[in-house]
Amino acid sequence: MDNRLLKNVVQKNRILKTDLHISAIAGFVFGICLIIAMAGALMGDGRYSDGLLGAWVVFWMLIGTYILYALKVASQWEKGVVLRLGKFRSLRGPGLFWIVPIVDNVTTWIDSRVMVTPFSAEKTLTKDTVPVDVDAVLFWVVWDAEKAALEVKDYQSAISWAAQTALRDIIGRMMLADILVGRSAIDEELQHIIDERTTPWGVTVQSVEIRDIVIPQDLEDAMSRQAQAERERQARVILGESEKQIAASFSEASQAYIDNPTALHLRAMNMLFEGLKEKGALVIVPSSAVDTMNLGGLSGMVSLGQNNASREEKK
């Protein structure tokens, strides 16, 4: 209720500002006319009749009042919509321009700069009935000030509501997974839909950007667990493929030792040496490998060599 009241106050202030758009130059000139009127009345007191002094004051007050309401100044980014006796007269500005008081009326000042409008869709159900909160930003600009002033009552509010309804419509037609991974597609579709609705109002949409998508915490936890399980599954699959490749490599390498036992023994000696060259290393060799490759004798020779080397170091 407080938000609605605040919006009404802001809208009334906007309307009041539109109706009383008085430039600083007009106010300055009005002040000068007022000073001239008061100074003339004081200086002419006793020298001229009261009627003449009154006419002098009224004359300068009328000139000041006319300039106050007839002289308008539009900023570089503004366009003033001038109505004469209720009918559209022209677009004026930027810069200084004149109107006829009472007959002419500047009803609306149109801002031609790029405007930013945030909008959101709260607790909106997706196609798979998941409530989501989506925040987005709309970038738009008025390309026809006449249409923006005459075709819609409050084009800024109309654009905001059009963007919100379009966002809700798109969310209701998409699955949650598509929304989470397809932000760019949603941005393009939103821009197209909103632009179609706002073009008759003289407004074009430059871009739409999805800022944030919030899903329920329970669903977020479940999706996190699902993603973790999927990563573990992929890791196990990759490990299995690696084991297959390693086994294939060993099988291919074993073909080189089938008819060459000397090479196999040399390879065994190299493997044993690599395993025992570090102090305190422990190598476990299957008994079948000891018998077939004569590793028992080899390991004894290596152990004897290490003992002799350690004795020489002590000496």
C-alpha angles and dihedrals in degrees: 000000000000091000092053091049090050091050091051091051092049091049092049090049090051092051091047090050090050094052095045100041096152117170124226090237092057091048091049093051090047089054091051091051090050091051091049091050094049094043092050091049092051095044094046095047107124094008099070134034122268091245092055092047090049091051089050092053094045092048095054092041090054092049091048092047092048092051091045093059101027100050114078132175122200121197121239092265097043135092121193118215108215120201121191112205089339097310126107110265108170149307113263132194173001099178133013122338140159133233134185108254117236091007096057126044130186099217101172139023111207119207109217096191125105107277127208119213121181116207137169145192114221126199092354116166119233124215089271091050098255116144112229137176114219126187121194141169126224123206114198142154136202110243097172114039093184094059092043090055100039107030100052132029099223109009094184094057091041091055092049093051092044090053093048095050091047091052092050090049093052093047091051091055098049136072118242093246091053091050093051096049100030106061094133091053090050090049092053094045092047091050091051095048096044092045091055090053097046101041092084087056093057093254127123126196114227099185145337123213128192107222104183142356116202121193129184114286094236091054091046091054091048092050090049092053090047091052091049092050090049091052091050090050091051090049091053091048091050091048091051092050089050091052090051091051092047091050090049090051092050091048091052092046092050090062089069092059100045096090097023112067092165091061089047091053091048090051090049091051091051093049091049092047091051090051097048102038092085115078114250093015118151120206122189113203123184114244091237090059090049091055099042098042098033088238091153093069092040094052090049091053091049092048091049091050092051092050092051091049092051092050091052090051091053091052 
